[in-house]
Every structure is written in C-alpha cells, then in structure tokens.
Amino acid sequence: MIIAILYSLPTKRVLQTPFSIAEEDTVFSARKVASALEKKGVTAVLVEVPEDRIRETIREIHADCIINLIDWTGEDFPLSLFAMEELTKRGIPFAGATQENFTLVDKVTMKKALDAFHIPTPRWQVFSTGKERISALFTYPVIVKLAQEHCSVGIEKTSFVKNKNELVRVVRDRITRFSQDVYAEEFIDGREFQITVLEKEDGPFMLPPAEIVYKPTNTPEFLTFSERWNIDDPEYQRSDTALANLSKKQLTLFNHISIKTFKSLGFRDFTRIDARLKSENELMILEANPNPGLDDDELYSMTISAKAVGLSFSDFIWEIVASCLRRSMRKEETVLMS
C-alpha cells in the first residue's frame, strides 16, 4: 500500500515574516507521519506542495490514500482552498477535512457554524473595518484573534482587552497589520482543554481529554505567539500539557459536546477541539479544527490522549488511515449497488 503525505511548503510571503516557524513546523510533522506509517509496513511518500505548483503536484500523486497536511493560512488561505479543490478532483481517498468543511479553518466561519448548531461557545463579534459598533452583550475581558490564522499568530499580550476603548484600538491595529478580519470573544477564565475525537468503525470516539496547565504568573492564562514559538521569550512555553483529571459527570459532558461538534460540523477521521470550562459543568468550545496538525511529541495533546488509550503515534496515524479507507470502501459499495 502506498500512502502519500501531502504538505504545504511555507510561501515566499510568510518566509519574510516572524511567523514562518509555525509554517515550517508542518514540514517536520509530515516527516514524523511518514516514519509512523513506515512502522506499519506501508510505503509512505512525502509530497511537498509549493505555492506555484499546487495543481501539477496534486495531479501527479499516485497512492492508495492521502494524508492531507496542507496548512496555508492568513493571506495564503486561498492557496489552501485551491489545493482542497484539486485534491477533491484527484479522486484518491484522503484523510481529514473535506473541501467543504476545510472552510472552517476560517475561524469566523467556524464560529458561525458553532452558533448555528447551538454548540456552546463564548460570545463573539467579527470586525472587518474596525469601525463596527461594539456589541453591548460583551462581558469584559475579551480576547482579540485573527480570523484566518493558526498557531497563535497575531496573539500578543495586548490581545487581552479589558474595556471597549482598548478593544477598538486593538481591533484596528490587527486589521491594519494583518490585512484580514479579526474577531473578539469573551475570555473564559477557566481550565483549558484540547479534546481529540477519532472516528472508529462504530462512529466518532472521544479520547481522554488533555489539559493545558499554566505555570503560575500574574498574567492571564493564554499563550501569545512569542510564548509558544520564541525560545528567547522569558515566558517561552509557560504551560505544560497533561492528561486531564475530570469527574465522571464532566467526562460525560465533554463526550456529549465533542461528539455533537464532530458530527454537526461534518468532520471525519479525526479532529482536535479547543475548549474551556466556564464553570465546573459548563464547557465552552473555543474552536474546532477540521485539519489539525499531527505530531509525535510527548507534550502534544493528541499524542497524550492517544497514548492514554494505549495507542502509539503509529497506531494513531493508522487509525486515521483506516477510517479513510473504510469510507472509501463504503463509497465503492454504494456505487456498485446503485
């Protein structure tokens, strides 16, 4: 069996920014996925996709299955959408997000979907110009985020906003600097979790949730881009990730909401859901990732959750492949029966 690992190379634009390290991380992840698959006895082929050869690269793939690690964001997000379109046309079964639900990488689109399906999420508002009337429903503090970015790009200390005047100033600053929509959401000052859902033969299954545990400081508990990626930052990686200690009631709540989110948003194979507890028994979904990164790292939440149920990284990746192949077989059977 041949499995292609499709991954995006950093664009010329992003290489000129301070955020290129987040894009380069995709390359390292692709190599780890390939290594994990080879341990399962299959042929893993790394397929790098440069920004100027998307169509040609995808059309040249010959494989039984594709793991899609395309991850262009921000101003480069249209490249991801084009790659998804070409990947769908290619006709080879691929794991992860569909062309349709890949649009949920845009966090405003995702927030609208969460609201539409009545999935609990903090109150939020999108800003395109910075001149919009501020919602009177907000309870401060709020946090300002970029609509089309990932890996905390655009998240800075000033993203934590305590009043309306600060909000206007920060929103206008981000729109000017990043040339994209931004949104503000109420800051949930509670425990933070990353929940992995894996699609098994009998349906989506929630793995034991991982928790982001912050080291004691006098600052709000969220990570800026610099704290996550800049080793020279005094507060570099000021959090750890560990298996969450939850009550049976909380686990039941987490399972209900995460499975509902997975099904409602049309996800498949796997996802990672970021959430916070607003109270002991009120879980708020911050975002759901249709195409999260994959990494064999002892502090990476999906790996921690997989190991909690006895899955090595190779096992976890193989579960994703198996889900993709099952879907392909069902589709072929449906065609034959019609």
C-alpha positions in Angstrom: 0.0 0.0 0.0 1.2 3.5 -0.9 0.2 6.4 1.3 1.1 10.0 0.3 1.6 12.6 2.9 0.7 15.9 1.3 2.1 19.0 3.0 2.4 22.7 2.2 5.8 24.5 2.0 6.0 28.0 3.5 5.2 30.6 0.9 7.6 33.3 -0.1 5.4 35.8 1.7 5.4 34.0 5.0 9.1 33.4 5.0 9.5 37.2 5.2 7.5 37.4 8.4 8.3 36.5 12.0 5.7 33.7 11.8 7.4 31.3 9.4 8.4 28.9 12.2 4.8 27.9 12.5 4.6 27.0 8.8 8.0 25.2 8.8 6.7 23.0 11.6 4.3 21.4 9.1 7.4 20.0 7.2 8.7 18.3 10.4 5.2 16.9 11.2 5.0 15.4 7.7 8.3 13.5 8.2 7.1 12.2 11.6 3.8 10.9 10.0 5.8 9.2 7.2 8.0 7.5 9.8 4.9 6.4 11.7 3.4 4.8 8.6 6.6 3.0 7.6 6.4 1.3 11.0 3.1 -0.2 9.9 4.8 -1.7 6.9 3.4 0.6 4.2 5.1 2.8 1.7 5.0 6.4 2.8 5.6 9.0 0.2 6.3 12.6 1.2 4.7 15.1 -1.3 5.7 18.7 -0.7 3.4 21.3 -2.3 5.0 24.6 -3.3 2.7 27.6 -3.7 3.3 27.8 -7.5 2.8 24.1 -8.4 -0.3 23.1 -6.5 -2.4 21.7 -9.4 0.6 19.9 -11.0 1.8 18.4 -7.8 -1.6 17.0 -6.7 -2.3 15.6 -10.2 1.0 13.7 -10.2 0.2 11.8 -7.0 -0.2 8.0 -7.3 -1.3 6.5 -4.0 -3.9 4.4 -2.3 -4.6 7.1 0.3 -3.5 10.6 1.1 -3.0 12.2 4.5 -3.6 15.9 3.9 -1.3 18.3 5.9 -2.0 21.4 3.7 -1.8 24.3 6.1 -1.6 27.7 4.4 -3.3 30.3 6.5 -3.8 34.1 6.7 -3.3 35.9 3.3 -2.3 32.5 1.9 -5.5 30.8 2.9 -6.9 30.9 -0.7 -4.0 28.6 -1.6 -5.3 26.0 0.8 -8.8 26.2 -0.6 -7.4 25.8 -4.1 -5.4 22.8 -3.0 -8.5 21.2 -1.4 -10.4 21.7 -4.7 -7.7 20.0 -6.7 -7.4 17.2 -4.1 -11.1 16.5 -4.3 -10.9 16.4 -8.1 -8.0 14.0 -8.0 -10.3 11.3 -6.7 -7.8 9.5 -4.3 -9.3 8.9 -0.8 -7.8 11.4 1.5 -8.0 11.7 5.3 -9.2 14.7 7.3 -11.3 17.7 6.2 -13.5 17.7 3.2 -13.3 20.6 0.7 -16.5 21.9 2.3 -15.6 21.7 6.0 -12.0 22.9 5.3 -13.6 26.4 5.1 -14.0 26.1 8.9 -10.3 26.8 9.1 -11.5 30.4 8.9 -12.5 30.9 12.5 -15.3 33.3 11.8 -16.9 30.7 9.5 -16.3 28.2 12.3 -17.8 30.4 15.0 -20.9 31.0 12.8 -21.3 27.2 12.5 -21.0 26.6 16.2 -23.8 29.1 16.8 -25.9 27.6 14.0 -25.7 24.2 15.6 -26.2 25.5 19.2 -22.8 24.4 20.3 -21.8 26.4 23.4 -19.1 29.0 22.5 -18.1 32.3 24.1 -19.9 35.4 22.8 -18.0 36.9 19.9 -18.0 39.6 17.2 -16.3 39.9 13.9 -14.6 43.1 12.7 -13.7 43.9 9.1 -13.0 47.6 9.3 -12.7 48.4 12.9 -15.5 50.9 12.7 -18.2 48.5 13.6 -20.5 49.2 16.6 -19.2 47.1 19.6 -21.6 44.6 20.9 -23.3 45.7 24.1 -23.6 42.0 25.1 -19.9 41.6 25.8 -18.7 40.9 29.3 -15.1 42.0 29.6 -12.3 40.9 29.4 -12.3 39.8 25.8 -9.5 38.4 23.6 -8.9 39.5 20.0 -7.9 36.9 17.5 -7.2 36.8 13.7 -9.9 35.1 11.6 -7.6 33.1 9.2 -4.5 32.3 11.3 -3.4 29.4 13.5 -0.7 28.6 16.0 -1.4 31.8 17.9 -0.3 34.1 15.1 -1.5 37.6 16.0 -2.0 36.7 19.7 0.0 39.2 21.8 -0.2 40.5 25.4 -2.4 43.3 24.1 -4.9 40.8 22.7 -6.3 40.6 26.2 -8.7 43.5 26.3 -10.4 44.9 29.4 -12.8 47.6 28.0 -14.4 49.0 24.9 -11.8 51.6 24.2 -9.0 49.1 24.3 -11.0 46.8 22.1 -11.4 49.4 19.4 -7.7 50.2 19.4 -6.5 46.6 19.3 -9.0 45.6 16.6 -7.9 48.5 14.3 -4.3 47.6 14.9 -4.7 44.0 14.0 -6.7 44.8 10.8 -4.1 47.2 9.7 -1.1 44.9 10.4 -2.6 41.6 9.2 -5.0 42.7 6.4 -7.7 40.3 7.4 -10.9 40.1 9.6 -10.4 39.8 13.3 -12.8 38.7 16.0 -13.2 39.3 19.7 -14.6 36.7 22.0 -15.3 36.8 25.7 -12.3 35.4 27.6 -13.1 32.3 29.6 -11.0 32.3 32.7 -11.2 28.6 33.4 -9.4 25.3 32.8 -8.3 24.9 29.2 -8.6 21.6 27.3 -7.8 20.0 23.9 -10.1 17.2 23.0 -9.3 14.7 20.3 -12.1 12.8 18.5 -11.2 9.8 16.5 -13.6 8.2 14.0 -13.8 4.5 14.8 -15.7 1.8 12.9 -18.8 2.3 15.0 -18.6 6.2 14.9 -16.7 9.1 16.5 -15.0 8.3 19.8 -13.6 10.9 22.2 -10.1 10.1 23.5 -9.3 11.1 27.1 -9.0 14.9 27.0 -5.7 16.7 27.5 -5.4 19.9 29.7 -3.2 22.9 29.2 -1.7 23.6 32.6 -0.2 27.1 33.0 2.7 27.9 35.3 1.8 30.4 38.0 2.2 34.0 36.8 0.4 37.3 37.3 -0.8 37.3 33.6 -4.0 35.9 32.1 -3.8 32.2 31.1 -3.3 32.2 27.4 -0.3 31.8 25.2 1.0 34.5 22.8 2.7 33.5 19.6 6.1 34.5 21.1 5.5 32.4 24.3 4.7 29.4 22.1 7.5 29.7 19.5 10.2 32.1 20.5 12.8 30.4 22.7 14.2 33.8 23.7 11.0 34.9 25.2 11.3 35.0 29.1 7.9 33.1 29.2 8.6 30.7 26.4 6.2 27.7 26.7 4.9 28.8 30.1 2.4 26.0 30.0 2.5 22.2 30.0 0.1 19.7 28.6 -1.1 16.7 30.6 -3.9 14.2 30.8 -6.9 16.0 32.3 -8.3 14.9 35.7 -12.1 15.1 35.2 -15.1 13.8 37.1 -17.4 11.2 35.6 -20.0 14.0 35.1 -17.5 16.2 33.4 -16.3 13.4 31.1 -19.9 12.7 30.1 -20.4 16.4 29.3 -17.1 16.6 27.3 -18.1 13.5 25.4 -21.6 14.8 24.5 -20.4 18.2 23.3 -17.3 16.9 21.4 -19.2 14.2 19.6 -22.0 16.7 18.8 -19.4 19.1 17.5 -17.7 16.5 15.3 -21.0 15.3 13.8 -22.6 18.8 13.4 -19.6 20.3 11.6 -19.3 17.3 9.2 -15.9 16.3 10.4 -14.4 12.9 9.5 -11.5 10.7 10.6 -10.2 12.9 13.4 -10.3 16.4 14.9 -9.0 18.4 17.8 -11.4 20.6 19.7 -10.1 23.5 21.9 -12.3 24.3 24.9 -12.5 25.9 28.3 -14.6 25.3 31.4 -16.6 28.3 32.2 -17.8 26.7 35.4 -17.4 23.2 36.8 -20.0 21.8 34.4 -20.2 24.4 31.6 -17.9 23.6 28.7 -17.4 26.3 26.1 -15.9 25.4 22.7 -13.3 28.0 21.5 -12.7 26.3 18.1 -12.8 23.0 16.4 -10.0 22.1 14.0 -11.1 20.3 10.8 -7.4 19.6 9.8 -5.3 19.8 12.9 -1.6 19.1 12.8 -0.1 15.7 13.7 2.9 15.4 15.8 4.7 12.7 17.8 5.6 14.9 20.8 5.2 14.0 24.4 3.6 17.4 25.1 1.3 17.4 22.1 -2.3 17.0 23.3 -3.4 14.5 20.6 -0.4 12.3 21.3 -1.0 12.4 25.0 -4.7 11.5 24.5 -3.9 8.6 22.1 -1.3 7.1 24.5 -3.9 7.2 27.3 -5.8 4.5 25.4 -2.7 2.5 24.5 -2.2 3.9 21.0 1.3 4.7 19.9 1.8 7.6 17.4 2.0 4.9 14.6 -1.3 3.4 15.9 -3.0 6.7 16.0 -2.0 7.6 12.4 -3.1 4.2 11.3 -6.5 4.7 12.9 -6.9 7.8 10.7 -5.9 5.9 7.6 -8.2 3.0 8.5 -11.1 5.5 8.8 -10.3 7.0 5.4 -10.1 3.5 3.8 -13.4 2.4 5.4 -15.2 5.4 4.0 -13.7 4.8 0.5 -14.9 1.1 0.6 -18.4 2.1 1.7 -18.5 4.6 -1.2 -17.4 1.9 -3.7 -20.0 -0.5 -2.4 -22.7 2.2 -2.7 -21.7 2.8 -6.3 -21.8 -0.9 -7.1 -25.2 -1.4 -5.6 -26.7 1.6 -7.4 
